[in-house]
Structures are given as C-alpha cells and as structure tokens.
Amino acid sequence: MKSSSKKKLSLLGSVSLGTGVMIGAGIFVLMGQVAELVGDLFPFAFLAGAIVTGFSAYSYVKFSNTYPSAGGIAMFTRKAYGPGTMAGTFALLMYVSMVIAQSLVARTFGTYTLRLFDVASSSFLVPVLGILLLAVAYIINISGNKVIEKTANITAVIKIVGISMLALAGLAFADLSVVDSWFEPGENLKTAGAFNFVAALALSILAYKGFTTITNQGSDIIDPHRNLGRSIIISVLICTVIYTLLALSVASSLSVEEIILAKNYALAAAAKPVFGDWGLIITVFLAIIATVSGLIASVYSASRMLTMLSEMKQLPKLYRGFKNPGLVFTVLLATVLTALFDLTRIASIGAIFYLVMDIAIHWGLFRYLIKETKANPIIPLIAIVLDVVILVTFILLKFNTDPLVVYVALFGFLLILGMQRAFMTTHTDADGKMHMEMDKAMNMTAESHKDMESHKD
C-alpha cells in the first residue's frame, strides 16, 4: 500500500496541475479578447468570472468528493444520466473543450515565443511552435505520474511567483489614475455596455475552467474523497487573486486601444512600458513556462478521460498498437486544431462547448444526485441560470460578429451527438437494453475508495 501511495499525486501536486491548466494560456491571451469586448472595465470581467466559477465549482466539488475516478466528468455524467447517449455526449463535449484549450495553449506558446524575435502573431511559425510543444507534452506524459508531478510543481512555483511579482511591480510603477477614473463619473470611462460585459464572461470563465481537469485525478491522488474538492477550491482561489492583480496591472499600463492592438500578447505589451526590454523578456519567459506546464497538465487529464470513456463503452475500444492510445489521440487532435484555427475562434468555440457541458453537470446534480452528494440544491440552480444567460448572450454576440464560430460549434455538437447515438446502437439489444458491463466494475472501484477512507478514519 505504501509503495502505491508513493506513486500517487499529493494535494500540492494536484493543485499544481490544476493551476497549471488554468494559468496555462487563458490569462495570457484572453486579457486582450475580453478588453476588446468590454473596454476599460475588463478587470471586473475577470472578477465577475471568478464569482460565476465559484458557483460552478460547487457542483464539481460535490461530485468529486462522492465519485472520485480517472473519468472525472465522464463518471459524473454517467452517474447523473445513466449510461448512454446523453452521458457520452456531455462528457465528450468536455473532452473536446479540453483539447480545444490545449490548442489555445499551444498557439499562445508560439505567439509569445515569437515576440522575442519581433515576429508577427500571424506567422506560420505560431502553429509550428505550438505543435512542437504538443510533442514535448506527449513525451513528458508517457514518463509517468512522478515526472508529471515534479514538472508541474516546479513550473507552478515559477509562474505563480513570477506572474504575481510582475503584476505587483506593474501596479507599483504604473499610472494608477486610470484605475481611479473607474470610480469617477464622466466621459473618460470607455465601456461597451452591459450586453458585451455579460458576453465577455464566457471568455473570462474560460480562463478558470482548467479546474475541471482536477476531477480526472480521482484514481491518481492521495485521499481522493477529500483532496479533490480541496484542490479545486485552492486552485480557483489562487487564480482569482493572480488574474485580478494582473488585469489591474495591465489596465494601469496600457490603454484599451493598445491592449486590443496587442490582444494576442497583451501581457508582454503591458510589461514593456514599465520594465523596458527586460519586461518583454521576463513576460515571454513566464508565458513559455505557463504554457508548457498548462499543456502537460491538460493533456494528462484529457487523455485519462478519453481512456475512461472507452472503458465505460461510451466510445469504441482504443487502438492498442501504441502505449497509452488515449494520450496519442488527444495530442493528435490538439495538433490538428492548432494548425487550423486562430486564437480568437479557438477560445470562442471552447467557451460554448464548456458552458453547454457545465449546464448539464449542474442539472444532473440538481435533478438526480442531490441526496447522494449531500449538495445544497440552490447553488447548482444559480449556476445554471448564470451559465444560460452568459451562453445565450455570447452566442448572440458571435452570431452578429463572427457567425462561423456559432456554425462550427453547432456542427461539432451535432456530430458528437450523432456519433454517440450511432455507437450506442452497437451494443443495444432487441429489447432496447444497453450492455455496459464496465458499470459494475466502476461502482466497485468507487466503493473500494470509500472503504479505504472509512478504514483510515
């Protein structure tokens, strides 16, 4: 038992992986995209996003503490909706949104790295560098949990300390009169209205959504019934503080016009007026560390989720010609997305998929599993209302400004739903019963976790 425990993730390792995904790309790229939508008040969009994420995280904490597994959200949807098309569709939406996030991270790495050489973010080298990073993430992930945890711990400390110092230094030396103007009536404050502010929350939430990858650590973390929930809460709190400080720092260093102009590398642009050329170098270094660790952590979680879906018979059996076929498929899919889509569209599609899945998680908890998880029914209901309002507003905005995003998201959802339905028919008998033999095995695994915890107590 001791030897197996040594191979498992600690609470610190879990938080490192969680914050690794959350700070991996979102704050480096989404800052400019959010500012483009809301104007001067973009720091408040990240703070509002944290509040919405807090309501959302409640459901995942309750699910994780009750049903810890490597499947994470795949297990949650199955417990809520039962084995079948709906459970598989919602779980796959989460999986795809995770892979989309990986391509966002990969492109962010390419964009910031090229800033050192003053190469435009539209260069073909951006996806090339992103694909190289995906290859590195694959190599580290096949090396085992301990290598992943050590890498995550080291990079998490570097980027959290580095980004926090960058934000505090920026606030200390920048012109804070911009921030003061937020609280003074007048025409100096440039905003885009309440509609755009609500729509922008879809993107600010995307900067926090990495906490959901922690749910996939159920079979790999010490004391999962306690540490999964703790890890989610700690990760969200850490990122809330960092994002708020960083957004304030950027707002006090650059005008909204300057942020929008450099929206794919806004943090690097914000550091230069305060620190000169060294600011650019330091920010790019932190961005590289953040994207590397974020991609490693995201690939780790997504590949385990895909493997679990296959074992649950929600997907066909994965090809066994490779070591860890779930990891291979995940990296290949992220590579294709990295090559095809730009940062803005990647973020928008990912936000739509995530919000749809998030609503399904909250409804599943409220409708079917309140008693089992001992959850307060009011909180998931609030989370559903917030998600629906934000999702509808964001879709309306994108339909008017970039309808391709809406069409691609709709096509992707229908494709996942159709494929799930078609696959379910392959193991449904004449009486309409689905043969999902893994269900018993998974229940036994969950019960064994509970037994182990009760013996400890």
C-alpha positions as CSV (number, residue, x, y, z in Angstrom):
1,M,0.0,0.0,0.0
2,K,2.8,2.4,0.9
3,S,4.6,1.8,-2.4
4,S,1.4,2.5,-4.4
5,S,0.8,5.7,-2.4
6,K,4.2,7.0,-3.3
7,K,3.2,6.9,-6.9
8,K,0.1,9.0,-6.3
9,L,-0.3,12.7,-6.6
10,S,-0.2,14.8,-3.4
11,L,-2.6,17.7,-2.7
12,L,0.2,20.0,-3.7
13,G,0.8,18.1,-6.9
14,S,-2.9,18.2,-7.7
15,V,-3.1,22.0,-7.1
16,S,0.0,22.4,-9.3
17,L,-1.6,20.5,-12.1
18,G,-4.9,22.4,-11.7
19,T,-3.3,25.9,-11.6
20,G,-1.0,24.7,-14.4
21,V,-4.0,24.3,-16.7
22,M,-5.8,27.4,-15.5
23,I,-2.8,29.8,-15.9
24,G,-1.5,27.9,-18.9
25,A,-2.9,30.3,-21.6
26,G,-6.1,31.9,-20.6
27,I,-4.8,34.9,-18.9
28,F,-2.0,35.5,-21.5
29,V,-4.4,35.6,-24.4
30,L,-7.9,36.2,-23.1
31,M,-7.0,39.5,-21.5
32,G,-6.9,41.3,-24.8
33,Q,-10.0,39.5,-26.1
34,V,-12.1,40.5,-23.0
35,A,-10.8,44.1,-23.2
36,E,-11.9,44.2,-26.8
37,L,-15.5,43.4,-25.7
38,V,-15.9,45.4,-22.5
39,G,-13.5,48.3,-22.7
40,D,-11.9,49.8,-19.6
41,L,-13.8,47.6,-17.1
42,F,-12.2,44.4,-18.3
43,P,-10.5,43.7,-14.9
44,F,-14.0,43.5,-13.4
45,A,-15.0,40.9,-16.1
46,F,-12.3,38.5,-14.7
47,L,-13.5,39.2,-11.1
48,A,-17.1,38.5,-12.2
49,G,-15.9,35.4,-14.0
50,A,-14.4,34.2,-10.7
51,I,-17.7,34.6,-8.9
52,V,-19.6,32.6,-11.6
53,T,-16.8,30.0,-11.5
54,G,-17.3,29.8,-7.7
55,F,-20.9,28.8,-8.1
56,S,-19.9,26.3,-10.8
57,A,-17.1,24.8,-8.9
58,Y,-19.5,23.7,-6.1
59,S,-21.1,21.0,-8.3
60,Y,-17.7,19.6,-9.2
61,V,-16.5,19.6,-5.6
62,K,-19.6,17.6,-4.6
63,F,-19.3,15.2,-7.5
64,S,-15.5,14.7,-7.0
65,N,-15.8,14.0,-3.3
66,T,-18.6,11.5,-3.8
67,Y,-17.4,9.7,-7.1
68,P,-13.7,10.1,-7.5
69,S,-12.3,8.4,-10.6
70,A,-9.9,8.9,-13.5
71,G,-13.0,9.5,-15.6
72,G,-13.9,12.7,-13.7
73,I,-16.7,14.4,-15.7
74,A,-17.3,11.2,-17.7
75,M,-18.1,9.5,-14.4
76,F,-20.3,12.4,-13.3
77,T,-22.5,12.5,-16.4
78,R,-22.8,8.7,-16.2
79,K,-23.9,8.8,-12.6
80,A,-26.4,11.6,-13.3
81,Y,-27.9,10.5,-16.7
82,G,-27.1,6.8,-16.7
83,P,-25.0,5.0,-19.4
84,G,-26.0,6.0,-22.9
85,T,-26.1,8.8,-25.5
86,M,-26.6,11.8,-23.2
87,A,-23.9,10.9,-20.7
88,G,-21.4,10.3,-23.5
89,T,-22.3,13.4,-25.4
90,F,-21.9,15.7,-22.4
91,A,-18.6,14.0,-21.4
92,L,-17.3,14.3,-25.0
93,L,-18.2,18.0,-25.0
94,M,-15.9,18.4,-22.0
95,Y,-13.2,16.3,-23.6
96,V,-13.3,18.3,-26.8
97,S,-13.3,21.6,-24.9
98,M,-10.2,20.4,-23.1
99,V,-8.5,19.6,-26.4
100,I,-9.5,23.0,-27.7
101,A,-7.9,24.5,-24.7
102,Q,-4.7,22.6,-25.5
103,S,-4.6,24.1,-28.9
104,L,-5.2,27.5,-27.4
105,V,-2.2,26.9,-25.1
106,A,-0.1,25.7,-27.9
107,R,-0.8,28.7,-30.1
108,T,-0.2,31.0,-27.1
109,F,3.3,29.5,-26.7
110,G,4.1,30.1,-30.3
111,T,2.7,33.7,-30.2
112,Y,4.7,34.7,-27.1
113,T,7.9,33.0,-28.1
114,L,8.0,34.8,-31.4
115,R,7.7,38.2,-29.6
116,L,11.3,37.8,-28.6
117,F,12.2,38.0,-32.3
118,D,9.5,40.6,-33.1
119,V,7.7,38.2,-35.4
120,A,4.0,38.8,-36.1
121,S,1.4,36.6,-34.4
122,S,0.0,35.8,-37.8
123,S,3.2,34.0,-38.8
124,F,3.0,30.3,-39.9
125,L,5.6,29.7,-37.2
126,V,3.0,30.1,-34.5
127,P,1.2,26.7,-35.1
128,V,4.6,25.1,-35.9
129,L,6.0,26.0,-32.4
130,G,2.6,25.0,-30.9
131,I,2.8,21.6,-32.5
132,L,6.4,21.2,-31.2
133,L,5.2,21.9,-27.7
134,L,2.5,19.3,-28.0
135,A,5.2,16.8,-28.8
136,V,7.1,17.8,-25.7
137,A,3.9,17.4,-23.6
138,Y,3.4,13.9,-25.0
139,I,7.0,12.8,-24.1
140,I,6.6,14.1,-20.5
141,N,3.2,12.4,-20.1
142,I,4.4,9.0,-21.1
143,S,7.1,9.3,-18.5
144,G,4.7,8.6,-15.6
145,N,2.9,10.4,-12.7
146,K,6.0,11.3,-10.7
147,V,7.7,13.1,-13.6
148,I,4.4,14.9,-14.4
149,E,4.1,16.0,-10.7
150,K,7.7,17.2,-10.4
151,T,7.4,19.1,-13.6
152,A,4.1,20.6,-12.5
153,N,5.4,21.6,-9.1
154,I,8.5,23.4,-10.4
155,T,6.7,25.2,-13.2
156,A,3.7,26.2,-10.9
157,V,6.0,27.9,-8.4
158,I,7.9,29.7,-11.1
159,K,4.9,31.1,-12.9
160,I,2.7,31.9,-9.8
161,V,5.6,33.8,-8.1
162,G,6.8,35.3,-11.4
163,I,3.3,36.5,-12.6
164,S,2.4,37.8,-9.1
165,M,5.6,39.8,-8.9
166,L,5.0,41.1,-12.5
167,A,1.5,42.2,-11.5
168,L,2.6,43.9,-8.3
169,A,5.6,45.6,-9.9
170,G,3.4,46.8,-12.7
171,L,0.9,48.3,-10.2
172,A,3.6,49.9,-8.2
173,F,5.2,51.7,-11.1
174,A,2.3,52.3,-13.5
175,D,-0.1,55.2,-13.7
176,L,-3.0,54.4,-11.4
177,S,-5.0,57.4,-12.4
178,V,-6.6,55.1,-15.0
179,V,-7.9,52.9,-12.2
180,D,-9.1,55.9,-10.2
181,S,-11.2,57.0,-13.1
182,W,-13.4,53.9,-12.8
183,F,-14.9,55.4,-9.7
184,E,-15.4,58.9,-11.0
185,P,-18.4,59.9,-13.2
186,G,-17.6,61.3,-16.6
187,E,-16.9,60.5,-20.2
188,N,-13.4,59.2,-19.7
189,L,-14.6,55.7,-19.0
190,K,-14.9,53.7,-22.2
191,T,-17.2,50.7,-21.9
192,A,-19.2,48.6,-24.5
193,G,-22.4,48.2,-22.4
194,A,-23.9,45.5,-20.2
195,F,-24.6,43.1,-23.1
196,N,-21.0,42.9,-24.1
197,F,-19.9,42.6,-20.5
198,V,-22.2,39.6,-19.9
199,A,-21.0,38.0,-23.2
200,A,-17.3,38.6,-22.2
201,L,-17.9,36.5,-19.1
202,A,-17.9,33.4,-21.4
203,L,-14.2,34.2,-22.1
204,S,-13.2,35.1,-18.6
205,I,-14.8,31.9,-17.3
206,L,-12.7,30.1,-19.9
207,A,-9.6,31.4,-18.0
208,Y,-10.8,29.5,-14.9
209,K,-12.2,26.3,-16.5
210,G,-9.0,24.4,-16.0
211,F,-10.1,23.5,-12.5
212,T,-12.3,20.8,-14.1
213,T,-9.3,18.8,-15.1
214,I,-8.7,18.1,-11.4
215,T,-11.7,15.9,-11.5
216,N,-9.8,13.4,-13.7
217,Q,-7.2,12.8,-10.9
218,G,-9.5,10.6,-8.8
219,S,-7.5,7.4,-9.3
220,D,-4.2,9.2,-9.1
221,I,-4.4,11.4,-6.0
222,I,-3.9,10.5,-2.3
223,D,-7.2,10.6,-0.3
224,P,-9.4,11.5,-3.3
225,H,-12.6,11.9,-1.3
226,R,-11.1,14.9,0.5
227,N,-8.3,16.2,-1.7
228,L,-10.1,16.5,-5.0
229,G,-12.5,19.1,-3.6
230,R,-9.8,20.9,-1.7
231,S,-7.6,21.0,-4.8
232,I,-10.5,22.6,-6.8
233,I,-11.2,25.3,-4.2
234,I,-7.5,26.2,-3.7
235,S,-6.8,26.3,-7.4
236,V,-9.7,28.7,-8.1
237,L,-8.8,31.0,-5.2
238,I,-5.1,31.2,-6.3
239,C,-6.1,32.0,-9.9
240,T,-8.7,34.6,-8.8
241,V,-6.1,36.6,-6.9
242,I,-3.5,36.3,-9.7
243,Y,-5.9,37.2,-12.5
244,T,-7.3,40.2,-10.7
245,L,-3.9,41.7,-9.9
246,L,-2.7,41.1,-13.4
247,A,-5.7,42.6,-15.0
248,L,-5.4,45.7,-12.8
249,S,-1.7,45.9,-13.7
250,V,-2.4,45.8,-17.5
251,A,-5.2,48.3,-17.2
252,S,-2.9,50.8,-15.5
253,S,-0.1,50.3,-18.0
254,L,-1.9,50.3,-21.4
255,S,-5.0,52.0,-22.9
256,V,-7.8,49.7,-24.1
257,E,-6.8,50.6,-27.7
258,E,-3.2,49.4,-27.0
259,I,-4.4,46.2,-25.4
260,I,-6.7,45.4,-28.3
261,L,-3.9,46.1,-30.8
262,A,-1.7,43.6,-29.0
263,K,-4.5,41.3,-27.9
264,N,-2.7,38.0,-28.6
265,Y,0.3,39.1,-26.4
266,A,-1.2,41.8,-24.1
267,L,0.8,40.9,-21.1
268,A,4.1,41.3,-22.9
269,A,3.0,44.7,-24.3
270,A,1.9,45.8,-20.8
271,A,5.3,44.9,-19.2
272,K,7.4,46.8,-21.7
273,P,6.4,50.4,-20.7
274,V,7.2,49.6,-17.0
275,F,10.3,47.4,-17.4
276,G,11.6,48.1,-20.9
277,D,13.0,45.3,-23.0
278,W,13.5,43.2,-19.8
279,G,9.8,43.3,-19.3
280,L,9.2,41.7,-22.6
281,I,11.8,39.0,-22.0
282,I,10.5,38.2,-18.5
283,T,6.9,38.1,-19.6
284,V,7.7,35.8,-22.6
285,F,9.7,33.6,-20.3
286,L,6.7,33.3,-17.9
287,A,4.4,32.7,-20.8
288,I,6.6,29.9,-22.0
289,I,6.7,28.3,-18.5
290,A,3.0,28.7,-18.1
291,T,2.0,27.3,-21.5
292,V,4.4,24.3,-21.1
293,S,3.0,23.4,-17.7
294,G,-0.5,24.1,-18.7
295,L,-0.3,21.8,-21.8
296,I,1.3,19.0,-19.8
297,A,-1.5,19.1,-17.2
298,S,-4.3,19.4,-19.7
299,V,-3.0,16.5,-21.9
300,Y,-2.6,14.4,-18.7
301,S,-6.3,14.9,-17.7
302,A,-7.9,14.8,-21.1
303,S,-6.1,11.5,-22.1
304,R,-7.3,9.8,-18.9
305,M,-10.8,11.0,-19.5
306,L,-10.8,9.6,-23.1
307,T,-9.5,6.3,-21.9
308,M,-12.2,6.0,-19.2
309,L,-14.9,6.8,-21.8
310,S,-13.6,3.9,-23.9
311,E,-13.6,1.6,-20.8
312,M,-17.1,2.7,-20.0
313,K,-18.2,1.7,-23.5
314,Q,-19.2,5.3,-24.4
315,L,-16.6,5.1,-27.1
316,P,-15.1,2.3,-29.3
317,K,-12.1,0.5,-27.9
318,L,-8.9,2.5,-28.4
319,Y,-6.3,1.1,-30.6
320,R,-3.7,-0.8,-28.5
321,G,-0.8,-0.5,-31.0
322,F,0.6,2.4,-29.0
323,K,1.5,2.9,-25.4
324,N,-1.4,5.0,-24.0
325,P,-3.6,5.3,-27.1
326,G,-5.8,7.9,-25.3
327,L,-2.7,10.1,-25.0
328,V,-1.8,9.7,-28.6
329,F,-5.3,10.5,-29.9
330,T,-5.5,13.6,-27.6
331,V,-2.2,15.0,-28.8
332,L,-3.1,14.3,-32.5
333,L,-6.5,16.0,-32.2
334,A,-4.9,19.1,-30.5
335,T,-2.3,19.2,-33.3
336,V,-5.0,19.4,-35.9
337,L,-6.9,22.2,-34.1
338,T,-3.6,24.1,-33.5
339,A,-2.9,24.1,-37.2
340,L,-6.5,25.1,-38.3
341,F,-7.8,27.8,-36.0
342,D,-6.6,31.1,-34.7
343,L,-6.7,32.1,-31.0
344,T,-9.9,34.1,-31.0
345,R,-12.0,31.4,-32.7
346,I,-10.4,28.6,-30.6
347,A,-11.3,30.5,-27.4
348,S,-14.9,31.2,-28.6
349,I,-15.7,27.6,-29.6
350,G,-14.1,26.3,-26.4
351,A,-16.3,28.6,-24.3
352,I,-19.5,27.5,-26.0
353,F,-18.7,23.8,-25.5
354,Y,-17.7,24.3,-21.9
355,L,-20.8,26.2,-21.0
356,V,-23.2,23.6,-22.5
357,M,-21.4,20.8,-20.6
358,D,-21.3,22.9,-17.4
359,I,-25.1,23.3,-17.5
360,A,-25.5,19.6,-18.0
361,I,-23.3,18.9,-14.9
362,H,-25.3,21.3,-12.7
363,W,-28.7,19.9,-13.9
364,G,-27.5,16.3,-13.4
365,L,-26.6,17.1,-9.8
366,F,-29.8,19.1,-9.1
367,R,-32.2,16.7,-10.8
368,Y,-30.7,13.3,-9.9
369,L,-28.0,13.3,-7.2
370,I,-28.7,15.9,-4.6
371,K,-29.2,13.3,-1.8
372,E,-26.2,11.1,-2.8
373,T,-23.8,14.1,-2.9
374,K,-25.5,15.9,0.1
375,A,-25.5,19.1,-2.0
376,N,-27.4,22.3,-1.5
377,P,-29.9,22.4,-4.4
378,I,-30.0,26.2,-4.6
379,I,-26.3,26.6,-5.6
380,P,-26.5,24.4,-8.8
381,L,-29.7,26.2,-9.8
382,I,-28.0,29.6,-9.5
383,A,-25.1,28.2,-11.6
384,I,-27.5,27.0,-14.3
385,V,-29.2,30.4,-14.5
386,L,-25.8,32.2,-14.7
387,D,-24.5,29.8,-17.4
388,V,-27.6,30.1,-19.5
389,V,-27.6,33.9,-19.5
390,I,-23.9,34.1,-20.4
391,L,-24.1,31.4,-23.1
392,V,-27.2,32.9,-24.9
393,T,-25.6,36.4,-24.7
394,F,-22.3,35.1,-26.1
395,I,-23.9,33.2,-28.9
396,L,-25.9,36.2,-30.0
397,L,-22.8,38.4,-29.9
398,K,-20.8,35.9,-32.0
399,F,-23.7,35.3,-34.4
400,N,-23.6,39.1,-35.2
401,T,-19.8,39.4,-35.3
402,D,-18.4,36.0,-36.3
403,P,-21.1,33.6,-37.2
404,L,-18.6,30.9,-38.3
405,V,-17.9,30.3,-34.6
406,V,-21.6,29.5,-34.0
407,Y,-21.8,27.3,-37.0
408,V,-18.7,25.3,-36.2
409,A,-19.8,24.9,-32.5
410,L,-23.3,23.7,-33.7
411,F,-21.8,21.3,-36.2
412,G,-19.4,19.9,-33.6
413,F,-22.2,19.4,-31.1
414,L,-24.5,17.6,-33.6
415,L,-21.5,15.5,-34.8
416,I,-20.7,14.4,-31.3
417,L,-24.4,13.7,-30.5
418,G,-24.9,11.7,-33.8
419,M,-21.7,9.6,-33.3
420,Q,-22.6,8.8,-29.7
421,R,-26.1,7.7,-30.7
422,A,-24.8,5.6,-33.6
423,F,-22.2,3.9,-31.3
424,M,-24.7,3.2,-28.6
425,T,-26.8,1.1,-31.1
426,T,-23.8,-1.3,-31.5
427,H,-24.3,-2.7,-28.0
428,T,-28.1,-2.3,-27.6
429,D,-30.1,-5.5,-27.7
430,A,-33.5,-6.0,-29.3
431,D,-35.3,-5.1,-26.0
432,G,-33.5,-1.7,-26.1
433,K,-31.2,-2.5,-23.2
434,M,-27.6,-1.3,-23.4
435,H,-24.9,-3.7,-22.3
436,M,-22.4,-1.6,-20.3
437,E,-20.6,-4.2,-18.3
438,M,-18.0,-1.7,-17.0
439,D,-20.6,-0.1,-14.8
440,K,-20.3,-2.7,-12.1
441,A,-16.5,-2.5,-12.2
442,M,-16.6,1.2,-11.8
443,N,-19.1,1.0,-8.9
444,M,-16.8,-1.5,-7.2
445,T,-13.9,0.9,-7.7
446,A,-15.8,3.8,-6.2
447,E,-16.9,1.6,-3.2
448,S,-13.4,0.4,-2.6
449,H,-12.3,4.1,-2.3
450,K,-14.9,4.7,0.3
451,D,-14.0,1.5,2.2
452,M,-10.3,2.6,2.3
453,E,-11.3,6.0,3.6
454,S,-13.5,4.5,6.3
455,H,-10.7,2.2,7.5
456,K,-8.4,5.3,7.7
457,D,-10.9,7.0,9.9
